[in-house]
Amino acid sequence: MTEKFNVDDDSVRGLAKLLEETGLTEIEYQVGTHRIRVVRSNVSVISHAVPAPSHPIFASVKEVSSVEAPLVQGETVKSPMVGTVYLSAEPGVAAFIKAGDLVKKGDTLLIIEAMKVMNPIRAPRDGKVLSICIENAKPVEFDEPLVILE
């Protein structure tokens, strides 16, 4: 039987504030067997309270409770790799996209440099750019949200 874990709103807000102050995109806090993980992007702050695994490699983590800030509705284009993201082809040139732009399937949204190779990230479909979730010339992780399309 899973024990109930109450999420303290003030703790989540405090962790979110700490993310903003430090520029981190993710923070995790554990008390006993419960963990709170807060992830920040330009779109929203999401917090999940999950029980900590009994063994970090073999245990499966089940979600007990979830608190979410309002999310922008749309399709999230996520990073297919780890690297450095660039919003334009070169410094001083206009960005490939900005919020509000209409894009067509196959249009370049941004570039991710990985191992000295420039990899264009293309629009998976036609749509309107609702939000750009990353900053130019910053590191990006695998599966990190990059762009939200309407």
N, C-alpha and C positions, 0 to 999 in steps of 0.2 A: 504494500500500500504506500502510495506517495504522500509524504507529509505536505501540508499546505505552506506555502512560502509567501508572505505578504511583502510586497515591494514598497519601500519607503520612498515616496515621491521626492522628498527633500534630498535623499541620498542620490537619486538619479539626476536631479537638477544640479547637485553639487559636482557630480562626475562630469556632466555635460559642460558645466562652466570650466572645470579643470581642463577638459579637452580644448575648449576655445582659447583659454589663456596660454596653454603650452603649444598649441598648433598641432597636437597629436590628432590622429583620426580614429583612434580606438583605445579604450581603456577597460580593464577587467578588474573587478574587486571581489574577493572571496571572503566569506565569513562561515566558518565551519564547513558544512557540506553544500552550501549554496553559493552561487556565483552570480554577479550582475556584470553584464558586458554592455558597454555603451559605445556605439559606432557613430561617427560624425561624418557627414558629407555636406555639400552645399545645399542639398535637398532637405534633409531631415536628420534628427537624432533618434536612433532606435535603441531601445533597451530591452534585453531579454534576461529574465531571471531563470536560470536553469540549475538543477542540482549538479554539483561537481562530480565528475566521474570517480569511482572508487580506485580505478587504475587508469592512468592517463592514456595508455595505448589501447587497451582492450574494452573499456567500458563504453557503453553507448549513452549519450546524453539525451534526456527527455525534457522537453519544455514543460515547465510547471506553470509559469505565468508570463504574460507579455504586456508591456506598456509601450505604446507607440505614439509618437507625435504625428500630426497630420502629414500625410504623404502626398506628393504630387502624383496624380494619376497619369499613367502612360507606360510605355515600354522602355525598360532600362537597357541600354547598351553597356555591356560590362567588358572589362579588360580581358583579352584572351591570353595575356602574358604579363610578366613582371618586366618593368623597364622605366624609362623616363618619358613622360608625355609632352608633346609639343602641339600647341593649338594652331600653329602656322608653319608654312614650309621653311621659313628662315626668319631670323630676328629682324624686326622692323617691318615685316610684311603683315598685311591684314590676316586675321584668324580665318580658318576655313569656314567656321560657323559661329553664330552668336544666337542667344535666346531669341526666339521669334522667327528665325529663318525657316523657310520651307526647303526641305531636302528631298532628293529623289534616291531611290534604291541605287546603291553603288557609289554615291557621292562620298568623297573623303570627309570624315568628321574631324579627324585629328591624326597624329602620327605617334606611335610608340617606338622609341629607340631601345632595342635590346641587343646586346652583344655587337654594337657598332652597326647594326642593320636598322634602317628606317622602315617601319611596318605601318602602312596606312590602315586605319580603322574606318571601314566603310559603313554607310547607312544600310541596315538590313531591309529597309522598306521605305516607301515614300512617307513623309510626315513632317510635322512642325517640331522644331527644337523647343522644348519646354524649359530645359535647364541643362547647364554644363556643370557637372559635379566635381571637376578637378581643376587644378591651377596649372598654368603653363610652366614647363621645365621642372616639374615636381615628380618624384618617384610615384609609381603606381603599382599596385599589387594585382596578382591574378584574381579575376572575378570582382574587382572593385568597380563600382558604378562610374561610368564615364559621362554619359549623356542620357537624357530622358526625352523620348520622342512621344508626341501626342498621337 
